[in-house]
Amino acid sequence: MDSVVITVVIPTASAWELLPTAVAHLEVQSYPAARFEVIIADYGQQDASSAVEQYIQGTPMRMRYVRAPG
């Protein structure tokens, strides 16, 4: 596996309805998915960690969820 070269951070304040669209755009990039990671940074008031973790497991990209309550 290649090492990570680029980190994409998707900041969100519990705007989960936008996450599938953002991830879909990343999935069609010409840059190899093995060379980047996606970090979803949640600073919203609602904890959606279980839903996001389940969503992440269904994607082919390297993704992490980081929660920082605002």
mmCIF file of the N, C-alpha and C atoms, coordinates in Angstrom:
data_MODEL
# 
_entry.id   MODEL 
# 
loop_
_atom_site.group_PDB 
_atom_site.id 
_atom_site.type_symbol 
_atom_site.label_atom_id 
_atom_site.label_alt_id 
_atom_site.label_comp_id 
_atom_site.label_asym_id 
_atom_site.label_entity_id 
_atom_site.label_seq_id 
_atom_site.pdbx_PDB_ins_code 
_atom_site.Cartn_x 
_atom_site.Cartn_y 
_atom_site.Cartn_z 
_atom_site.occupancy 
_atom_site.B_iso_or_equiv 
_atom_site.pdbx_formal_charge 
_atom_site.auth_seq_id 
_atom_site.auth_comp_id 
_atom_site.auth_asym_id 
_atom_site.auth_atom_id 
_atom_site.pdbx_PDB_model_num 
ATOM 1   N N  . MET A 1 1  ? 0.843   -1.180 0.000   1.00 0.00 ? 1  MET A N  1 
ATOM 2   C CA . MET A 1 1  ? 0.000   0.000  0.000   1.00 0.00 ? 1  MET A CA 1 
ATOM 3   C C  . MET A 1 1  ? 0.888   1.243  0.000   1.00 0.00 ? 1  MET A C  1 
ATOM 4   N N  . ASP A 1 2  ? 0.523   2.201  -0.802  1.00 0.00 ? 2  ASP A N  1 
ATOM 5   C CA . ASP A 1 2  ? 1.265   3.462  -0.840  1.00 0.00 ? 2  ASP A CA 1 
ATOM 6   C C  . ASP A 1 2  ? 1.005   4.261  0.426   1.00 0.00 ? 2  ASP A C  1 
ATOM 7   N N  . SER A 1 3  ? 1.955   5.116  0.765   1.00 0.00 ? 3  SER A N  1 
ATOM 8   C CA . SER A 1 3  ? 1.760   5.964  1.931   1.00 0.00 ? 3  SER A CA 1 
ATOM 9   C C  . SER A 1 3  ? 0.839   7.131  1.583   1.00 0.00 ? 3  SER A C  1 
ATOM 10  N N  . VAL A 1 4  ? 0.218   7.674  2.611   1.00 0.00 ? 4  VAL A N  1 
ATOM 11  C CA . VAL A 1 4  ? -0.691  8.808  2.437   1.00 0.00 ? 4  VAL A CA 1 
ATOM 12  C C  . VAL A 1 4  ? 0.129   10.042 2.089   1.00 0.00 ? 4  VAL A C  1 
ATOM 13  N N  . VAL A 1 5  ? -0.296  10.737 1.063   1.00 0.00 ? 5  VAL A N  1 
ATOM 14  C CA . VAL A 1 5  ? 0.374   11.955 0.633   1.00 0.00 ? 5  VAL A CA 1 
ATOM 15  C C  . VAL A 1 5  ? -0.499  13.176 0.899   1.00 0.00 ? 5  VAL A C  1 
ATOM 16  N N  . ILE A 1 6  ? -1.797  12.999 0.778   1.00 0.00 ? 6  ILE A N  1 
ATOM 17  C CA . ILE A 1 6  ? -2.742  14.108 0.930   1.00 0.00 ? 6  ILE A CA 1 
ATOM 18  C C  . ILE A 1 6  ? -3.791  13.738 1.974   1.00 0.00 ? 6  ILE A C  1 
ATOM 19  N N  . THR A 1 7  ? -4.120  14.692 2.827   1.00 0.00 ? 7  THR A N  1 
ATOM 20  C CA . THR A 1 7  ? -5.214  14.526 3.771   1.00 0.00 ? 7  THR A CA 1 
ATOM 21  C C  . THR A 1 7  ? -6.297  15.536 3.430   1.00 0.00 ? 7  THR A C  1 
ATOM 22  N N  . VAL A 1 8  ? -7.501  15.037 3.220   1.00 0.00 ? 8  VAL A N  1 
ATOM 23  C CA . VAL A 1 8  ? -8.658  15.884 2.943   1.00 0.00 ? 8  VAL A CA 1 
ATOM 24  C C  . VAL A 1 8  ? -9.476  15.961 4.227   1.00 0.00 ? 8  VAL A C  1 
ATOM 25  N N  . VAL A 1 9  ? -9.718  17.165 4.708   1.00 0.00 ? 9  VAL A N  1 
ATOM 26  C CA . VAL A 1 9  ? -10.510 17.339 5.921   1.00 0.00 ? 9  VAL A CA 1 
ATOM 27  C C  . VAL A 1 9  ? -11.871 17.906 5.530   1.00 0.00 ? 9  VAL A C  1 
ATOM 28  N N  . ILE A 1 10 ? -12.914 17.214 5.964   1.00 0.00 ? 10 ILE A N  1 
ATOM 29  C CA . ILE A 1 10 ? -14.280 17.687 5.732   1.00 0.00 ? 10 ILE A CA 1 
ATOM 30  C C  . ILE A 1 10 ? -14.820 18.148 7.077   1.00 0.00 ? 10 ILE A C  1 
ATOM 31  N N  . PRO A 1 11 ? -14.820 19.463 7.333   1.00 0.00 ? 11 PRO A N  1 
ATOM 32  C CA . PRO A 1 11 ? -15.377 19.954 8.598   1.00 0.00 ? 11 PRO A CA 1 
ATOM 33  C C  . PRO A 1 11 ? -16.899 19.991 8.506   1.00 0.00 ? 11 PRO A C  1 
ATOM 34  N N  . THR A 1 12 ? -17.543 19.631 9.582   1.00 0.00 ? 12 THR A N  1 
ATOM 35  C CA . THR A 1 12 ? -18.990 19.657 9.589   1.00 0.00 ? 12 THR A CA 1 
ATOM 36  C C  . THR A 1 12 ? -19.508 20.001 10.982  1.00 0.00 ? 12 THR A C  1 
ATOM 37  N N  . ALA A 1 13 ? -20.628 20.639 11.006  1.00 0.00 ? 13 ALA A N  1 
ATOM 38  C CA . ALA A 1 13 ? -21.318 20.926 12.270  1.00 0.00 ? 13 ALA A CA 1 
ATOM 39  C C  . ALA A 1 13 ? -22.663 20.225 12.199  1.00 0.00 ? 13 ALA A C  1 
ATOM 40  N N  . SER A 1 14 ? -22.591 18.891 12.138  1.00 0.00 ? 14 SER A N  1 
ATOM 41  C CA . SER A 1 14 ? -23.784 18.033 12.070  1.00 0.00 ? 14 SER A CA 1 
ATOM 42  C C  . SER A 1 14 ? -24.573 18.206 10.775  1.00 0.00 ? 14 SER A C  1 
ATOM 43  N N  . ALA A 1 15 ? -23.924 18.578 9.698   1.00 0.00 ? 15 ALA A N  1 
ATOM 44  C CA . ALA A 1 15 ? -24.580 18.698 8.386   1.00 0.00 ? 15 ALA A CA 1 
ATOM 45  C C  . ALA A 1 15 ? -24.382 17.404 7.612   1.00 0.00 ? 15 ALA A C  1 
ATOM 46  N N  . TRP A 1 16 ? -24.908 16.306 8.159   1.00 0.00 ? 16 TRP A N  1 
ATOM 47  C CA . TRP A 1 16 ? -24.643 14.984 7.602   1.00 0.00 ? 16 TRP A CA 1 
ATOM 48  C C  . TRP A 1 16 ? -25.284 14.759 6.255   1.00 0.00 ? 16 TRP A C  1 
ATOM 49  N N  . GLU A 1 17 ? -26.288 15.519 5.896   1.00 0.00 ? 17 GLU A N  1 
ATOM 50  C CA . GLU A 1 17 ? -26.925 15.328 4.594   1.00 0.00 ? 17 GLU A CA 1 
ATOM 51  C C  . GLU A 1 17 ? -25.982 15.690 3.444   1.00 0.00 ? 17 GLU A C  1 
ATOM 52  N N  . LEU A 1 18 ? -24.925 16.449 3.728   1.00 0.00 ? 18 LEU A N  1 
ATOM 53  C CA . LEU A 1 18 ? -23.959 16.838 2.701   1.00 0.00 ? 18 LEU A CA 1 
ATOM 54  C C  . LEU A 1 18 ? -22.804 15.847 2.547   1.00 0.00 ? 18 LEU A C  1 
ATOM 55  N N  . LEU A 1 19 ? -22.629 14.975 3.520   1.00 0.00 ? 19 LEU A N  1 
ATOM 56  C CA . LEU A 1 19 ? -21.499 14.045 3.505   1.00 0.00 ? 19 LEU A CA 1 
ATOM 57  C C  . LEU A 1 19 ? -21.486 13.111 2.291   1.00 0.00 ? 19 LEU A C  1 
ATOM 58  N N  . PRO A 1 20 ? -22.586 12.462 1.916   1.00 0.00 ? 20 PRO A N  1 
ATOM 59  C CA . PRO A 1 20 ? -22.543 11.575 0.748   1.00 0.00 ? 20 PRO A CA 1 
ATOM 60  C C  . PRO A 1 20 ? -22.130 12.287 -0.542  1.00 0.00 ? 20 PRO A C  1 
ATOM 61  N N  . THR A 1 21 ? -22.552 13.520 -0.717  1.00 0.00 ? 21 THR A N  1 
ATOM 62  C CA . THR A 1 21 ? -22.170 14.274 -1.916  1.00 0.00 ? 21 THR A CA 1 
ATOM 63  C C  . THR A 1 21 ? -20.680 14.579 -1.916  1.00 0.00 ? 21 THR A C  1 
ATOM 64  N N  . ALA A 1 22 ? -20.157 15.008 -0.785  1.00 0.00 ? 22 ALA A N  1 
ATOM 65  C CA . ALA A 1 22 ? -18.730 15.317 -0.694  1.00 0.00 ? 22 ALA A CA 1 
ATOM 66  C C  . ALA A 1 22 ? -17.885 14.076 -0.952  1.00 0.00 ? 22 ALA A C  1 
ATOM 67  N N  . VAL A 1 23 ? -18.279 12.957 -0.361  1.00 0.00 ? 23 VAL A N  1 
ATOM 68  C CA . VAL A 1 23 ? -17.528 11.715 -0.545  1.00 0.00 ? 23 VAL A CA 1 
ATOM 69  C C  . VAL A 1 23 ? -17.637 11.228 -1.985  1.00 0.00 ? 23 VAL A C  1 
ATOM 70  N N  . ALA A 1 24 ? -18.794 11.361 -2.598  1.00 0.00 ? 24 ALA A N  1 
ATOM 71  C CA . ALA A 1 24 ? -18.965 10.938 -3.992  1.00 0.00 ? 24 ALA A CA 1 
ATOM 72  C C  . ALA A 1 24 ? -18.021 11.702 -4.917  1.00 0.00 ? 24 ALA A C  1 
ATOM 73  N N  . HIS A 1 25 ? -17.814 12.972 -4.663  1.00 0.00 ? 25 HIS A N  1 
ATOM 74  C CA . HIS A 1 25 ? -16.892 13.767 -5.475  1.00 0.00 ? 25 HIS A CA 1 
ATOM 75  C C  . HIS A 1 25 ? -15.451 13.297 -5.280  1.00 0.00 ? 25 HIS A C  1 
ATOM 76  N N  . LEU A 1 26 ? -15.112 12.919 -4.077  1.00 0.00 ? 26 LEU A N  1 
ATOM 77  C CA . LEU A 1 26 ? -13.760 12.419 -3.820  1.00 0.00 ? 26 LEU A CA 1 
ATOM 78  C C  . LEU A 1 26 ? -13.538 11.058 -4.478  1.00 0.00 ? 26 LEU A C  1 
ATOM 79  N N  . GLU A 1 27 ? -14.569 10.230 -4.525  1.00 0.00 ? 27 GLU A N  1 
ATOM 80  C CA . GLU A 1 27 ? -14.439 8.891  -5.103  1.00 0.00 ? 27 GLU A CA 1 
ATOM 81  C C  . GLU A 1 27 ? -14.139 8.916  -6.598  1.00 0.00 ? 27 GLU A C  1 
ATOM 82  N N  . VAL A 1 28 ? -14.492 9.979  -7.293  1.00 0.00 ? 28 VAL A N  1 
ATOM 83  C CA . VAL A 1 28 ? -14.271 10.035 -8.743  1.00 0.00 ? 28 VAL A CA 1 
ATOM 84  C C  . VAL A 1 28 ? -13.033 10.843 -9.131  1.00 0.00 ? 28 VAL A C  1 
ATOM 85  N N  . GLN A 1 29 ? -12.233 11.227 -8.162  1.00 0.00 ? 29 GLN A N  1 
ATOM 86  C CA . GLN A 1 29 ? -11.001 11.954 -8.459  1.00 0.00 ? 29 GLN A CA 1 
ATOM 87  C C  . GLN A 1 29 ? -10.033 11.052 -9.219  1.00 0.00 ? 29 GLN A C  1 
ATOM 88  N N  . SER A 1 30 ? -9.199  11.645 -10.036 1.00 0.00 ? 30 SER A N  1 
ATOM 89  C CA . SER A 1 30 ? -8.212  10.858 -10.771 1.00 0.00 ? 30 SER A CA 1 
ATOM 90  C C  . SER A 1 30 ? -7.001  10.512 -9.914  1.00 0.00 ? 30 SER A C  1 
ATOM 91  N N  . TYR A 1 31 ? -6.824  11.206 -8.800  1.00 0.00 ? 31 TYR A N  1 
ATOM 92  C CA . TYR A 1 31 ? -5.714  10.912 -7.894  1.00 0.00 ? 31 TYR A CA 1 
ATOM 93  C C  . TYR A 1 31 ? -6.007  9.583  -7.200  1.00 0.00 ? 31 TYR A C  1 
ATOM 94  N N  . PRO A 1 32 ? -5.037  8.692  -7.098  1.00 0.00 ? 32 PRO A N  1 
ATOM 95  C CA . PRO A 1 32 ? -5.296  7.363  -6.516  1.00 0.00 ? 32 PRO A CA 1 
ATOM 96  C C  . PRO A 1 32 ? -5.805  7.425  -5.073  1.00 0.00 ? 32 PRO A C  1 
ATOM 97  N N  . ALA A 1 33 ? -6.885  6.725  -4.812  1.00 0.00 ? 33 ALA A N  1 
ATOM 98  C CA . ALA A 1 33 ? -7.498  6.737  -3.478  1.00 0.00 ? 33 ALA A CA 1 
ATOM 99  C C  . ALA A 1 33 ? -6.547  6.206  -2.409  1.00 0.00 ? 33 ALA A C  1 
ATOM 100 N N  . ALA A 1 34 ? -5.626  5.353  -2.782  1.00 0.00 ? 34 ALA A N  1 
ATOM 101 C CA . ALA A 1 34 ? -4.669  4.816  -1.809  1.00 0.00 ? 34 ALA A CA 1 
ATOM 102 C C  . ALA A 1 34 ? -3.656  5.861  -1.352  1.00 0.00 ? 34 ALA A C  1 
ATOM 103 N N  . ARG A 1 35 ? -3.591  6.986  -2.044  1.00 0.00 ? 35 ARG A N  1 
ATOM 104 C CA . ARG A 1 35 ? -2.603  8.014  -1.718  1.00 0.00 ? 35 ARG A CA 1 
ATOM 105 C C  . ARG A 1 35 ? -3.173  9.152  -0.882  1.00 0.00 ? 35 ARG A C  1 
ATOM 106 N N  . PHE A 1 36 ? -4.484  9.099  -0.560  1.00 0.00 ? 36 PHE A N  1 
ATOM 107 C CA . PHE A 1 36 ? -5.027  10.152 0.295   1.00 0.00 ? 36 PHE A CA 1 
ATOM 108 C C  . PHE A 1 36 ? -5.957  9.556  1.341   1.00 0.00 ? 36 PHE A C  1 
ATOM 109 N N  . GLU A 1 37 ? -6.167  10.324 2.392   1.00 0.00 ? 37 GLU A N  1 
ATOM 110 C CA . GLU A 1 37 ? -7.100  9.950  3.443   1.00 0.00 ? 37 GLU A CA 1 
ATOM 111 C C  . GLU A 1 37 ? -8.099  11.081 3.619   1.00 0.00 ? 37 GLU A C  1 
ATOM 112 N N  . VAL A 1 38 ? -9.251  10.729 4.151   1.00 0.00 ? 38 VAL A N  1 
ATOM 113 C CA . VAL A 1 38 ? -10.298 11.713 4.405   1.00 0.00 ? 38 VAL A CA 1 
ATOM 114 C C  . VAL A 1 38 ? -10.592 11.704 5.899   1.00 0.00 ? 38 VAL A C  1 
ATOM 115 N N  . ILE A 1 39 ? -10.565 12.881 6.495   1.00 0.00 ? 39 ILE A N  1 
ATOM 116 C CA . ILE A 1 39 ? -10.911 13.029 7.907   1.00 0.00 ? 39 ILE A CA 1 
ATOM 117 C C  . ILE A 1 39 ? -12.186 13.858 7.991   1.00 0.00 ? 39 ILE A C  1 
ATOM 118 N N  . ILE A 1 40 ? -13.191 13.308 8.632   1.00 0.00 ? 40 ILE A N  1 
ATOM 119 C CA . ILE A 1 40 ? -14.435 14.034 8.860   1.00 0.00 ? 40 ILE A CA 1 
ATOM 120 C C  . ILE A 1 40 ? -14.338 14.619 10.260  1.00 0.00 ? 40 ILE A C  1 
ATOM 121 N N  . ALA A 1 41 ? -14.269 15.931 10.344  1.00 0.00 ? 41 ALA A N  1 
ATOM 122 C CA . ALA A 1 41 ? -14.121 16.634 11.621  1.00 0.00 ? 41 ALA A CA 1 
ATOM 123 C C  . ALA A 1 41 ? -15.464 17.226 12.021  1.00 0.00 ? 41 ALA A C  1 
ATOM 124 N N  . ASP A 1 42 ? -16.053 16.672 13.045  1.00 0.00 ? 42 ASP A N  1 
ATOM 125 C CA . ASP A 1 42 ? -17.381 17.084 13.497  1.00 0.00 ? 42 ASP A CA 1 
ATOM 126 C C  . ASP A 1 42 ? -17.265 17.946 14.745  1.00 0.00 ? 42 ASP A C  1 
ATOM 127 N N  . TYR A 1 43 ? -17.750 19.156 14.650  1.00 0.00 ? 43 TYR A N  1 
ATOM 128 C CA . TYR A 1 43 ? -17.750 20.046 15.810  1.00 0.00 ? 43 TYR A CA 1 
ATOM 129 C C  . TYR A 1 43 ? -19.167 20.489 16.152  1.00 0.00 ? 43 TYR A C  1 
ATOM 130 N N  . GLY A 1 44 ? -20.140 19.677 15.761  1.00 0.00 ? 44 GLY A N  1 
ATOM 131 C CA . GLY A 1 44 ? -21.536 19.994 16.026  1.00 0.00 ? 44 GLY A CA 1 
ATOM 132 C C  . GLY A 1 44 ? -21.965 19.588 17.415  1.00 0.00 ? 44 GLY A C  1 
ATOM 133 N N  . GLN A 1 45 ? -23.163 19.974 17.765  1.00 0.00 ? 45 GLN A N  1 
ATOM 134 C CA . GLN A 1 45 ? -23.700 19.699 19.090  1.00 0.00 ? 45 GLN A CA 1 
ATOM 135 C C  . GLN A 1 45 ? -24.212 18.263 19.226  1.00 0.00 ? 45 GLN A C  1 
ATOM 136 N N  . GLN A 1 46 ? -24.681 17.678 18.130  1.00 0.00 ? 46 GLN A N  1 
ATOM 137 C CA . GLN A 1 46 ? -25.222 16.322 18.176  1.00 0.00 ? 46 GLN A CA 1 
ATOM 138 C C  . GLN A 1 46 ? -24.126 15.309 17.860  1.00 0.00 ? 46 GLN A C  1 
ATOM 139 N N  . ASP A 1 47 ? -24.100 14.225 18.613  1.00 0.00 ? 47 ASP A N  1 
ATOM 140 C CA . ASP A 1 47 ? -23.127 13.166 18.389  1.00 0.00 ? 47 ASP A CA 1 
ATOM 141 C C  . ASP A 1 47 ? -23.702 12.174 17.379  1.00 0.00 ? 47 ASP A C  1 
ATOM 142 N N  . ALA A 1 48 ? -23.119 12.140 16.203  1.00 0.00 ? 48 ALA A N  1 
ATOM 143 C CA . ALA A 1 48 ? -23.552 11.230 15.150  1.00 0.00 ? 48 ALA A CA 1 
ATOM 144 C C  . ALA A 1 48 ? -22.475 10.196 14.851  1.00 0.00 ? 48 ALA A C  1 
ATOM 145 N N  . SER A 1 49 ? -21.613 9.948  15.815  1.00 0.00 ? 49 SER A N  1 
ATOM 146 C CA . SER A 1 49 ? -20.461 9.089  15.582  1.00 0.00 ? 49 SER A CA 1 
ATOM 147 C C  . SER A 1 49 ? -20.832 7.690  15.109  1.00 0.00 ? 49 SER A C  1 
ATOM 148 N N  . SER A 1 50 ? -21.864 7.076  15.678  1.00 0.00 ? 50 SER A N  1 
ATOM 149 C CA . SER A 1 50 ? -22.211 5.715  15.257  1.00 0.00 ? 50 SER A CA 1 
ATOM 150 C C  . SER A 1 50 ? -22.689 5.689  13.814  1.00 0.00 ? 50 SER A C  1 
ATOM 151 N N  . ALA A 1 51 ? -23.492 6.663  13.406  1.00 0.00 ? 51 ALA A N  1 
ATOM 152 C CA . ALA A 1 51 ? -23.965 6.717  12.023  1.00 0.00 ? 51 ALA A CA 1 
ATOM 153 C C  . ALA A 1 51 ? -22.822 6.984  11.057  1.00 0.00 ? 51 ALA A C  1 
ATOM 154 N N  . VAL A 1 52 ? -21.923 7.874  11.425  1.00 0.00 ? 52 VAL A N  1 
ATOM 155 C CA . VAL A 1 52 ? -20.798 8.211  10.555  1.00 0.00 ? 52 VAL A CA 1 
ATOM 156 C C  . VAL A 1 52 ? -19.838 7.035  10.455  1.00 0.00 ? 52 VAL A C  1 
ATOM 157 N N  . GLU A 1 53 ? -19.555 6.377  11.561  1.00 0.00 ? 53 GLU A N  1 
ATOM 158 C CA . GLU A 1 53 ? -18.662 5.214  11.533  1.00 0.00 ? 53 GLU A CA 1 
ATOM 159 C C  . GLU A 1 53 ? -19.229 4.125  10.629  1.00 0.00 ? 53 GLU A C  1 
ATOM 160 N N  . GLN A 1 54 ? -20.521 3.909  10.675  1.00 0.00 ? 54 GLN A N  1 
ATOM 161 C CA . GLN A 1 54 ? -21.154 2.917  9.812   1.00 0.00 ? 54 GLN A CA 1 
ATOM 162 C C  . GLN A 1 54 ? -21.041 3.339  8.350   1.00 0.00 ? 54 GLN A C  1 
ATOM 163 N N  . TYR A 1 55 ? -21.240 4.611  8.074   1.00 0.00 ? 55 TYR A N  1 
ATOM 164 C CA . TYR A 1 55 ? -21.114 5.129  6.708   1.00 0.00 ? 55 TYR A CA 1 
ATOM 165 C C  . TYR A 1 55 ? -19.687 4.954  6.193   1.00 0.00 ? 55 TYR A C  1 
ATOM 166 N N  . ILE A 1 56 ? -18.712 5.271  7.029   1.00 0.00 ? 56 ILE A N  1 
ATOM 167 C CA . ILE A 1 56 ? -17.305 5.180  6.649   1.00 0.00 ? 56 ILE A CA 1 
ATOM 168 C C  . ILE A 1 56 ? -16.929 3.757  6.262   1.00 0.00 ? 56 ILE A C  1 
ATOM 169 N N  . GLN A 1 57 ? -17.447 2.783  6.971   1.00 0.00 ? 57 GLN A N  1 
ATOM 170 C CA . GLN A 1 57 ? -17.119 1.388  6.681   1.00 0.00 ? 57 GLN A CA 1 
ATOM 171 C C  . GLN A 1 57 ? -17.589 0.962  5.300   1.00 0.00 ? 57 GLN A C  1 
ATOM 172 N N  . GLY A 1 58 ? -18.559 1.661  4.735   1.00 0.00 ? 58 GLY A N  1 
ATOM 173 C CA . GLY A 1 58 ? -19.078 1.311  3.416   1.00 0.00 ? 58 GLY A CA 1 
ATOM 174 C C  . GLY A 1 58 ? -18.383 2.000  2.263   1.00 0.00 ? 58 GLY A C  1 
ATOM 175 N N  . THR A 1 59 ? -17.385 2.809  2.541   1.00 0.00 ? 59 THR A N  1 
ATOM 176 C CA . THR A 1 59 ? -16.693 3.522  1.466   1.00 0.00 ? 59 THR A CA 1 
ATOM 177 C C  . THR A 1 59 ? -15.364 2.846  1.150   1.00 0.00 ? 59 THR A C  1 
ATOM 178 N N  . PRO A 1 60 ? -14.919 2.950  -0.101  1.00 0.00 ? 60 PRO A N  1 
ATOM 179 C CA . PRO A 1 60 ? -13.655 2.322  -0.488  1.00 0.00 ? 60 PRO A CA 1 
ATOM 180 C C  . PRO A 1 60 ? -12.415 3.140  -0.118  1.00 0.00 ? 60 PRO A C  1 
ATOM 181 N N  . MET A 1 61 ? -12.609 4.328  0.414   1.00 0.00 ? 61 MET A N  1 
ATOM 182 C CA . MET A 1 61 ? -11.483 5.203  0.731   1.00 0.00 ? 61 MET A CA 1 
ATOM 183 C C  . MET A 1 61 ? -11.072 5.064  2.196   1.00 0.00 ? 61 MET A C  1 
ATOM 184 N N  . ARG A 1 62 ? -9.896  5.527  2.490   1.00 0.00 ? 62 ARG A N  1 
ATOM 185 C CA . ARG A 1 62 ? -9.395  5.562  3.870   1.00 0.00 ? 62 ARG A CA 1 
ATOM 186 C C  . ARG A 1 62 ? -10.011 6.792  4.542   1.00 0.00 ? 62 ARG A C  1 
ATOM 187 N N  . MET A 1 63 ? -10.878 6.545  5.511   1.00 0.00 ? 63 MET A N  1 
ATOM 188 C CA . MET A 1 63 ? -11.585 7.648  6.159   1.00 0.00 ? 63 MET A CA 1 
ATOM 189 C C  . MET A 1 63 ? -11.528 7.481  7.668   1.00 0.00 ? 63 MET A C  1 
ATOM 190 N N  . ARG A 1 64 ? -11.523 8.631  8.359   1.00 0.00 ? 64 ARG A N  1 
ATOM 191 C CA . ARG A 1 64 ? -11.572 8.670  9.823   1.00 0.00 ? 64 ARG A CA 1 
ATOM 192 C C  . ARG A 1 64 ? -12.583 9.716  10.251  1.00 0.00 ? 64 ARG A C  1 
ATOM 193 N N  . TYR A 1 65 ? -13.144 9.488  11.422  1.00 0.00 ? 65 TYR A N  1 
ATOM 194 C CA . TYR A 1 65 ? -14.102 10.416 12.008  1.00 0.00 ? 65 TYR A CA 1 
ATOM 195 C C  . TYR A 1 65 ? -13.506 10.963 13.299  1.00 0.00 ? 65 TYR A C  1 
ATOM 196 N N  . VAL A 1 66 ? -13.467 12.270 13.440  1.00 0.00 ? 66 VAL A N  1 
ATOM 197 C CA . VAL A 1 66 ? -12.947 12.917 14.643  1.00 0.00 ? 66 VAL A CA 1 
ATOM 198 C C  . VAL A 1 66 ? -14.030 13.826 15.193  1.00 0.00 ? 66 VAL A C  1 
ATOM 199 N N  . ARG A 1 67 ? -14.386 13.604 16.435  1.00 0.00 ? 67 ARG A N  1 
ATOM 200 C CA . ARG A 1 67 ? -15.423 14.421 17.063  1.00 0.00 ? 67 ARG A CA 1 
ATOM 201 C C  . ARG A 1 67 ? -14.808 15.375 18.060  1.00 0.00 ? 67 ARG A C  1 
ATOM 202 N N  . ALA A 1 68 ? -15.146 16.644 17.916  1.00 0.00 ? 68 ALA A N  1 
ATOM 203 C CA . ALA A 1 68 ? -14.681 17.683 18.831  1.00 0.00 ? 68 ALA A CA 1 
ATOM 204 C C  . ALA A 1 68 ? -15.902 18.529 19.187  1.00 0.00 ? 68 ALA A C  1 
ATOM 205 N N  . PRO A 1 69 ? -16.620 18.148 20.236  1.00 0.00 ? 69 PRO A N  1 
ATOM 206 C CA . PRO A 1 69 ? -17.846 18.888 20.577  1.00 0.00 ? 69 PRO A CA 1 
ATOM 207 C C  . PRO A 1 69 ? -17.590 20.378 20.720  1.00 0.00 ? 69 PRO A C  1 
ATOM 208 N N  . GLY A 1 70 ? -18.460 21.144 20.081  1.00 0.00 ? 70 GLY A N  1 
ATOM 209 C CA . GLY A 1 70 ? -18.308 22.585 20.059  1.00 0.00 ? 70 GLY A CA 1 
ATOM 210 C C  . GLY A 1 70 ? -18.811 23.192 21.312  1.00 0.00 ? 70 GLY A C  1 
# 
